């Protein structure tokens, strides 16, 4: 697959109707199975972004995982969908408790004063809390309390590609946030809608300068090619990371997603009351494709997906501890053990040559739990 991407910038607002974006999946006249064509027009990409925020703001407000899945795919959809389900369940519980307390208070006043017709106060819907996603839904971190999220000065990186899947990226500021979002939208055919597959929340300094050719396009990287000149073949990065987590072997810079993870696991292994088994599994390209773009210094920015499950087994006599935001996602009863099924997506800078890989961002979350 040949890949080039032009960098463009827009400051368009978010007022776009669902009717306008409903036809986005069919606007290309060339299907792109063999011809090298733009993955999307700039106008199309702009509308996709607007539609994404319109839908996810509403999905977060109403805890609607099905609505959220209309604009997200892959691990991102699983993580955020589970977070919305968990948050919604807790919000309902809290609302019911507040309603019951209000009713009891009203009945108490009625009994004391001998009045009839007093009504309990309905419990207000609880605001979103941290969800099954390890930091709540990806959108939670920067959400305004009332108005939702708003992208500011988005920069579009639109590839020209032959074959499928096709993707484009958006580098955008988020209103009232110090972080930038690097979003990757993809689809597998001209008949499918664009959906966000990766969302990387990064410090501005963590987003590299992208290499451009003489025409202003990003340089092509084949994720499975052995001639990229990179320290790790992009499509093998998940396997390389899994090996690192298993035995500490592999060239990664120290940090919160590498050396600190190993240190935390070693520390937890010393707890006599709890045994934890880890299963770090790279995902198949067909279901969770890796994306990579060349950077100006010859390296690459690579996005990849992992399953990072863990089984927690408590010693006899110990009471299993299950987080409130995991309980709505759990099947079975946690008598001795809980298995947390988790997806994680990573944003990695892979250097040219043999220097270590820098994992710059991780987004992960439990999407299912099994009690035993």
N, C-alpha and C positions, 0 to 999 in steps of 0.2 A: 504494500500500500504506500503510495506516494503522498507525502504530507507537507503542506506549506500553510502558513498562517499569517495573515496581515493584522497588524495592531491598529485598532481604531478606538475613538473615544466619543462618548455621548453624555449629555446631561439631561436626557429626556426624563419626564416625570412618570408617575406610576398610574395615570388615569387611562386605562385601556379596558375595553369591554370584553367579556368572555366571547361574545359573538365574533369579535375581530380576530381573536387568537384561535378560534376553533378550527380554522382552515390552515393552520401553520404547517401541519404535517404534509400537505400536498401541494406546496407552492412551487416546487422545483419541476422543471420540464424535462430535465435529464436525470435519470434515476441514479447514475453514478456507480453502477456495478463495475464498469471498466473505464469510463471516461474520468479524467481528473476535473472535478468541478468543485466550486465552493461548497463547504458543508452547509452553509446557510448564508443568506444575504445579511448585510448589517441591519437592515430594517427588521428582518425576521428574528435575528438574535435579540434585538432590542425588545421586541414584543414578547419573546419567550421569557426574558428576564422579568419584565413587568408582570406577566401572567404568573410567574413563579411566586413573586412576593405577594401578589394579590391573593393567591390560593393559600400559601403557607401561613400568612397572617390570619386568615379566616380559620384554617384548620387548627392552629394553635389556640385561637380564642374559643373554639367549640370542642376541642379535644377530638377532632375527627381524623382518625388514621386513614380511613378510606379516601377521604378528600385529599389528604396529603400525598397518598400514593399515586394520584393522577399527575403529579409534577415531579416526583422523585422515583428513583429506581435503584436496584441493587442493595448493597449494604446500607447506604444512606437512608433508603426508604424503610428498611427493616429497623434500623436504630431509632429513627424519629417516630415511626409508626408505633413501636413498642412504648416509647416514652410518652406519647400522647394517650395511649390506652391506660398506662399506669397513672398518669397525672389525672386523667378523667375519672378513674375509679376512686382515687383519693379525694378528689373534689366533691364527688357525689357523697362519699361517706361523711366528709366534713359538713356539707350542706345539710345532710340528714340529721347529724348530731346537733347542729345549731338550731334546726327547726324543732327538734324534740325538746331542747332546752328552753326555747322560746315558748313552746306549748305548755311545758310544765310550769314556767313562770306565770303564764297567763292564768292557768288553772288554779295556781296558788292564790293569786289575787282575787279570783272569782270566789274561792271558798272563804277568804277572809272578809270580803266586802259583800257577799251575797248577791253579786251581779250576775246576769246571764249574758251570753253572746260574746264573751271575750274570746279573741282569737290569738293563737300563738303567732309569733313573728317568724316568717319564713327565713331559713338560713340563706345567706348570700353565697353565691358560687365562689369557691375558693380560687385565688389566683394560681397560675401555674407554678409548680415547684420543680426542683430538679427531678428529672425523669429517669427512665431506665437508661437513657443515654447518660454517660458518665458525667456530663455537664448539663443535664436536661436535654431537650431537643437542641440541635445545633443552632437553631434560631434564638433560643432562650437567652443566651449570654448577652446579646446586644439589644434585645427587644425593649422598646419604650413601654412604660407601664400601661398606657392606654392606646397609643396609636399604631403599634406594630413596628416592623422594621422597614427602613427605607434605604435603598442603595444610593450612593452619592458618587457622581463622576465615574461611572463604570467605563472600563476600557475593554473592548472586545478583541479577542484573538481568534480569528475565524480561519480554519484550515481549508485548503483545497485538497480533496482526497479522491482516490479511486477505491471502490469497494466499501464494505461495511464492517464494523460500525463506523459512523461518522461522529465527530464531536467538535465542539468549540468551547473556548474558555472565556471567563469574565473575571477581570481583576477589579474589584470595587471597594470603595470605602463604605462603611455602614454608619448611618447617622448616630451621633453620640457614642461612638466606639473608637477606641484607639487602635483597633485591629483592622486588617483588611481581609476580605474574603476572596479566595481564589476558587471559583466555581467551574465545574466541568459538566456540560450538558451533552448528552449523547442520544443516539437512536440507532436501531438496527435495520431500518428500511425507510423508504420514502413514505410509507403508509403509517408509520408510527409517529406519535407526538414526541417532541423533545422532552427529556426528563433530566433533572440534575442527578448525577451519579457520584460525584465527589464534591465535598465542600471542605476547604482547607482554611482555617482561621489562623492568620499569620501576622506577626509584627511586620510593618512595612519593610524593614531591613532584611527580612527573610525571603522576600520575593526577589529573585535574581533578575538581572538584565538578560533579556532573551536575544539570542543571535538572530540576525536577519541576513538574507542574501541580497544580491544587487537589486532585486525588485521590491525589497521591503517585506519579504515573507520570512517566517520562521523556518529554520533548517529542519529537514526531515530526519526523523529517527525511527527506525524499525525496531520495535520493542524486543523482538526475538533474534535480531541480527548479532552475529559474533564479531562484526567489524565496526562497531560503534566507537571504539577507542575508550570506552568507559571502564571504570574499575569493576563494575558489575553489569552484566547484561540485564536490561530493565525487566524483562519477563521472568528473570530468575531471582529478582530481589526478594520476593516473598520467601522462597526456599532458603536463601542466604540468611534472612532475618530469623527464620525458624531455627536454623542450625545455631545461630548465635545465642538465642534464648535457651536452647537445650544444653549447650556445653561451653558457651562463652567464646566460641571460635568464630572469627569473622571480623572484618575490618569496618567498624563503626565508631564514629566519634562518641565520646561519653556524653550523657545527657539524660533527660527525664524518660526517654523512650528506649534507652539502651542500658547503660551501666546502672542507672537508678532502679530500673525494673529488676535487674538481677540482684541488686542489693536488697530490695524489698522482699523478693522471693526467698532469699537466704534467711532474712530475719524472720519471716513467717514460718519457715521450716523448723525453727527452734521452739515453736509453741507446742507444748505437750498435749494440749486440749484439742488441737485441730491439725488435720492432715489435708494437704491440698495437692491435687494432681492437675497438671497443666497440659493442654492440647493445643499447640500453636500450629495451625495448618494453612499453608498458602492455598489460594483459591484458583479454580480453573478459569482460564482466559475467556472461555465462551460465556460464562455466567458473570464474571467479574473482571472485565478487561483492564489491563494495565495501559496507562497513557503516559507518553514521554515527549518532552520538547527540549530542544537544544538551547543551552545558555551561551551567553557571549564569550565566556572563558573556555568553551569547549566541553563543558560538562553537560548535565541534563537535569531537568526537574521531572521526577517520576512519581506517579500516583498508583498505588497498589492496595489490594484488599487482603485481609487475613481473617480466619476464624480463630478466636483466642478463648476457648472454653476452659473452665476450671471446675473441678469437682471438690467440694469441701465436705470432709467427713469428720464429725466430732467424736471425741473419745466417749466411752461408755459413761453415763452419768451426766454428761454435758448437755445443755439445751441448745439446739441449733439456733443460730441468729440469722434471721432473714430480713433484709431491708424492706421498709414499707413500700418502696417503689418497685420492688421485685415481686412481692406477694401477688399483685394482680396478674402477673405473667407466669405464675407457677402452676404446674400440674402435679398432682400427688401431694402427699403430706411429708413435711421435712421432719422425720423421726430421728434420723441419724446423719443424713447427708443431703446436700443440695448441689445439683449441677447447673452452673450458669453458662448458658450458650450465648456467646458474644461475638459480634462482628467488630472489626476495627479497620479503618482506612488510614493510610499513611501518605504523607507528602515528603519525599526524600530528594535531597540534592546528591546526585551521583557524579563525582568528579571524573575528569579525564585522567587516564593513567592508572596509578595504583593507590591513590590516596583514599582514606576512609570515607564511607558514606555518612552523610549528615541527615538524620531523621528530624525534620523541622516541625512537623505537626502530626498529631494523631487525633482521630475522632472515633470513639468507640462506645458501645453500649450493649447491655443485655437485651436480647429480643425474646428469650424464652428461658424458663427455669423448670427443673425437674426435681421434685422432692422424693426422698426415699426413707 
